[in-house]
């Protein structure tokens, strides 16, 4: 996720509590989606879609923070 910000991500995970929390939540959701996808079954499709939407929301917020921090450090 965001390879162009790799170094900044590493820094923010240790210095920016909000970023750290969002990053961990995104990773947790990613693992949960993968787990549910391997279980299969149509009954899980709605749950998977909901989790993917939440992942996207978190990713958008992470990207916003990365852009702001990158500009502030430029």
C-alpha positions, 0 to 999 in steps of 0.5 A: 500500500502506497509504495511511494510513501514507504519511508514515511509510513515507517516513520508515522507508525511510530510517531503518529498515534492516529496513523498507527491505529488506522494502519493496524485497523486496515491490516486487521480488516485485510486479514479478515476479508482474506479469511472470509473469502477462503471460507467461501459461501454466498452468505458471507458476500455482504459481510465481505463487501462491508469490510471492503468498504471500511478498508477503503475508508481507512485507506483514504484517511491514511492517504490523506494523512500521508499527503499532509505529512509529506507536504509538511516535511517538504 
